[in-house]
Amino acid sequence: MKEVYFVNRDPKAFERQSDGVEFCIIPEFYNNEIYFYCQEYSMFWSTIENVGDFDKSCNFSLKGKIRPATLREISDSDLIDYIDTIKEYDIDNGYVNKITYIHLK
C-alpha cells in the first residue's frame, strides 16, 4: 500500500532534524481540519503559522490513525502554497519498505 503526504519544510525543521510537517486529517475529531504532523517528534500543530513552536503544539492523545490530507483539502484550506515536498510511503504489512521524496522547491 502507498500513502502520499504533502509536506511543508518549516523553518524549524532542520532544528528538529525533520523532513518537515505532513498535512494530515485526524478522523476521530470529525472536524475535517488539517493538522500538521512532525513524525520525528510525534507532535501536531493546528495552524501552519504555529508549526515548529513547541509551546503551540497540540496537546492530545490519539486513539485512531491519521490520514494524509488530499490535495483538494489542502487547496480548499488555502494551504497549497505551503507544500514543499511530496512524500510517498510504501507500506507492506505495517512496515515502511521505502520512502520516496519529490521536492518541489
N, C-alpha and C positions, 0 to 999 in steps of 0.2 A: 504494500500500500504506500502511496505517496501523499504527503501533506505539503502544501505550499504556504509559506508565511511571507508576508510583506514586512520589511524591516526598516526601521529608522535608526541610523547610527548617530545617536545623540552626542553632544559634546563631551559628556562624562563617560561614554562607553569605554574609551581607552583606559581610564582610571579604574573601571570595574573589570578590565580585561575581558570585555564583552564584544559580541558582534553588533550589539545594539539591542533595541527592543522590538519584539514581534507584536504586530497588530493582532489582537485576538478578541473573541467573544466568549463570555462566561455564561453558558446556557442556564445554569441553575439560578441565575439572578433574574431571568425573564425580562431583562430591560433592553436587550439588543444594543447596548452601548459598547463602544470599542474601548478596550483596555490595552495597556502597553506592558508587555511581559519581558523581563530580563531573566533569561534562562539561567545564566551563571549564578545569579543571586536569589533566584526564585522569588522575585519581587514584582509587584504590579503597580502601575500608576493609572489614574483615571483620566488624566489630561496630558496631552503632548507637551504642554508648557512646563509641567512638573517633572517630567521624565528625568531621572538621574539624581534628583534631590531626595535623599533618603528620608528626610523629615516629612516629605509629602507623599511617600509611598502609601499604598492601601494597606489596611490592617484587617485582613480577613483570612479565614481558613476555608479552603475549597473542599467540597465533598465529591464533586464530579470532575470532569475533564473540561479543559478549554478547547476551543476550536479556532482555526485560523479565520480572521476576518476576510471576507471576499473583497475583490477589487471594487465591486459595486457599493458595498457597505462603506468602504474607505472613502470612495468618491462622494457618496451621499452625505458623509460627515465632514466634507471639505478638508480631508487629510491627505489627499493624493500627492500633494507636493512634498510631503514628508517622507515618501518612500525612497530609500537609497539602494536597497538590495532586495532581491527575491531569494528566498532560502527554501530549498526543497529537501525534505526528509524522505529517505527511502527506508520504510519500516517493515520488518518481517518478524512475525511472532512476538511483537512487543519490543524488539530490539532495533536500534538505528544501525542500518548497514552502511549508509552513505549520506553525506550532506553535500548538496550542490549549491553553489552561490552564483548569482548573476548580479554583478554590481552595476548600477545604473548611473552613478555619478562618479 
